[in-house]
Every structure is written in C-alpha cells, then in structure tokens.
Amino acid sequence: MSMHGLDDDPTPHGTLTLQTLSMPADTNPYGDIFGGWLMSQMDIAGAILAQDIARGRVITVAVSSMSFLRPVPVGATVSCYAEQIAVGRSSIRVVIEVWIKETLSREIAKVTEGEFVYVAIDDNGRTRAVPRT
C-alpha cells in the first residue's frame, strides 16, 4: 500500500487521529496557513498512531514525500487521518492525509498528504523492536 492518488477518492483514508482549528497566528503574510505548521500537525497525528502501534515512545526519522494541493484558510477545521502502511523491526511507515472543512462554505477538501516514518525507541533513546500483536 502507498500514498493514495491525490484526486481519485473524495473521502479520507485512515483513522482520524488529530483535529484542530487553523488560527491567524499560523499564517504567512498572505493570510494562508504555513505549510510548516500543517506538517507539524501531520507529524503529531502520525506519531499518535505510531506510538499506539509501537506501544511506547517513537521518533520521526523521515518524511519521504509530501504533496500540497491547496492553501488552508484561517478558521478551517483541520483533520488529520493516519494509516499504517508498513511495520518493520523498529520502524513504522504512515500515510497522513489532511482534510479541511471551511467555516462559511462548509466545503470539505483534501489539502495535503505525506508519508512519515517513525522508529520505536526505549527510555534511553535507543532503537527497540516494535511489539508484534
């Protein structure tokens, strides 16, 4: 399984792991939400799923792809959906989709998608195996 086509399905894939509101403090000079802010929300969402799978502490080690489809306006509800695509000995690959719902128009749209890789670590920061269920 890999990242989903950008326009091939109008519904989110994965589990809703994070939902927040885009705020004016997170904008660029043109009033759109910074891509970096959006990436940080995605990283948090992916880490929530990864730490559940790893049953403990994880760190982000890579973002292997990212696609921004449209700007995010202030006031939109931002929803991050995370889906596990692979689990290695210590690593977990997750695809994260971000969808927004605009406040006034109520329009729902996919705004970005990315693949993040997390690694399970122990209390000393050393790599550990992901438990098998």
Summary of the structure (lengths in Angstrom):
residues: 133
radius of gyration: 15.4
end to end distance: 20.1
largest distance: 48.6
contacts: 393
relative contact order: 0.26
helix: 17%
strand: 44%
